[in-house]
């Protein structure tokens, strides 16, 4: 798509005064003066959801394997499982018929990711969020001003959907959730949870029922199953966001009180 030509007032005035020159110059039609909508990759355009408007994902974040695809599953887990590879930064929705949808994910920084098996027992739309006691203790500079929590909505760190991971009846405080931090998808940068583009977590949310098994691969399994993408991405530093930016009133108000959840 070619960049839109924008005329400054000075340039426009000069064109009006120099009528002869202007008459010989290319003219912009009214249609040309209207900004054209951006073209988005299929499945990643803007979404209207529960009164919120989610922006589309720019193609720069969807390069190569960093987008949703479906095909035959080549991993080691049974059907009806979410198989997460924190080294290759993928999540596989494994179906009973051996097919899968693979989503790109962002995962925890070194030493902050969950491993092994868990079960999704709760799933929520537009969830609120509060930092855990461990987050407040270990990274007060990142989470201290947000201790009271963020209401569900466009500013919530859990994005449009969240899947809550349990072991037995115990909440692990790890989530699979949406995010507005587009750069983190395909990289390591979260406090331990598994992040997805909002378009992808909405797609996944509509495909699964709870309870559902989740498997998080270890390094040996990741190398064995997907050596080509092993250790894909980079480790990002924690992002410090001003509390007033996250806690300011939503432009799109909810019609019921937000739910606060640990994450």
Residue pairs with C-beta under 8 A, 6 or more apart in sequence:
1 36
1 38
1 39
4 32
4 35
4 36
5 28
5 32
7 15
7 28
15 21
15 22
15 25
16 22
38 56
38 58
39 59
40 46
40 56
40 57
40 58
40 59
41 57
41 59
41 62
41 67
43 67
43 68
43 199
43 203
44 56
44 57
44 62
44 67
44 197
44 199
45 56
45 199
46 53
46 54
46 55
46 56
47 53
47 54
47 198
47 199
47 202
48 54
49 160
49 202
50 125
50 126
51 252
51 254
51 255
52 126
52 153
52 154
52 160
52 252
53 252
54 154
54 160
54 198
54 199
57 182
57 197
57 199
58 182
61 182
61 183
61 185
61 197
65 90
65 104
65 229
65 232
66 104
66 185
66 186
67 104
68 101
68 102
68 103
68 104
68 199
68 200
68 203
69 101
69 102
70 99
70 100
70 101
70 102
71 99
71 100
71 102
72 98
72 99
72 100
73 83
73 92
73 94
73 95
73 98
73 99
73 100
74 225
75 83
75 92
75 94
75 100
75 225
76 221
76 224
76 225
77 83
77 92
77 94
77 215
78 94
78 213
79 94
79 95
79 96
79 97
79 98
80 94
80 95
80 96
80 212
80 213
81 94
81 212
81 213
81 214
81 215
82 91
82 92
82 93
82 94
82 120
82 163
82 176
82 208
82 212
82 213
82 214
82 215
83 91
83 92
83 94
83 100
83 215
83 217
84 90
84 91
84 92
84 105
84 107
84 176
84 194
84 214
84 215
84 216
84 217
85 91
85 92
85 217
85 221
85 222
85 225
85 226
85 229
86 105
86 107
86 108
86 113
86 115
86 188
86 194
86 216
86 217
86 222
87 217
87 219
87 222
87 223
87 229
87 230
87 231
87 232
88 222
88 226
88 229
88 230
88 231
88 232
89 104
89 105
89 106
89 107
89 185
89 186
89 187
89 188
89 229
89 232
89 233
90 102
90 103
90 104
90 105
90 226
90 229
91 102
91 103
91 104
91 105
91 176
91 194
91 196
91 204
92 100
92 101
92 102
92 103
93 100
93 101
93 102
93 103
93 204
93 207
93 208
94 100
101 203
101 204
101 207
103 196
103 197
103 200
103 203
103 204
104 185
104 186
104 196
104 197
104 200
105 176
105 185
105 186
105 194
105 195
105 196
106 179
106 181
106 184
106 185
106 186
106 187
106 188
106 189
106 190
106 194
106 195
106 196
107 113
107 188
107 190
107 194
107 195
108 114
108 188
108 190
108 191
108 192
108 193
109 188
109 189
109 190
109 191
109 235
109 236
109 238
110 188
110 235
112 190
112 191
112 192
113 188
113 192
113 216
114 165
114 172
114 174
114 192
114 216
115 216
115 218
116 215
116 216
116 218
117 167
117 213
117 214
117 215
117 216
118 165
118 166
118 167
118 172
118 174
118 213
118 214
118 216
119 165
119 166
119 167
119 211
119 212
119 213
119 214
120 163
120 164
120 165
120 166
120 176
120 208
120 210
120 211
120 212
120 213
120 214
121 164
121 166
121 210
121 211
122 163
122 164
122 166
122 210
123 161
123 162
123 163
123 164
123 205
123 208
123 210
124 161
124 162
124 164
124 259
124 261
125 160
125 161
125 205
126 152
126 153
126 156
126 160
126 161
126 254
126 258
127 152
127 156
127 158
127 161
127 162
127 177
127 259
127 261
128 149
128 150
128 151
128 152
128 156
128 158
128 258
128 259
128 260
128 261
129 149
129 150
129 152
129 156
129 157
129 158
129 260
129 261
129 262
129 263
130 146
130 147
130 148
130 149
130 150
130 260
130 261
130 262
130 263
131 143
131 146
131 147
131 149
131 262
131 263
132 173
132 262
132 263
134 173
135 142
135 143
135 191
136 143
136 144
136 147
139 191
139 238
141 240
142 191
142 238
142 239
142 240
145 242
145 243
146 243
146 246
146 247
149 260
150 156
150 157
150 246
150 247
151 250
151 254
151 258
151 260
152 158
152 254
152 258
152 259
153 250
153 252
153 254
153 258
154 180
154 250
154 252
155 245
155 246
155 247
155 248
155 250
157 177
157 179
157 246
157 263
158 175
158 177
158 178
158 261
158 263
159 177
159 178
159 179
159 180
159 195
159 196
159 198
159 201
160 178
160 198
160 201
160 202
161 177
161 178
161 198
161 201
161 202
161 204
161 205
162 175
162 176
162 177
162 178
162 201
162 261
162 263
163 175
163 176
163 177
163 201
163 204
163 205
163 208
163 210
164 171
164 175
164 261
165 171
165 172
165 174
165 175
165 176
165 214
166 172
171 262
173 262
173 263
174 192
174 193
174 194
174 263
175 193
175 194
175 261
175 263
176 193
176 194
176 196
176 201
176 204
176 214
177 193
177 194
177 195
177 196
177 201
177 263
178 195
178 196
178 197
178 198
178 200
178 201
178 202
179 185
179 190
179 195
179 196
179 197
179 198
180 198
181 189
181 195
181 239
182 197
183 189
183 236
184 190
184 195
184 236
185 195
185 196
185 197
186 232
186 233
187 233
187 234
187 235
187 236
188 233
188 234
188 235
188 236
189 235
189 236
189 237
189 238
189 239
191 238
193 263
196 204
217 225
222 230
223 230
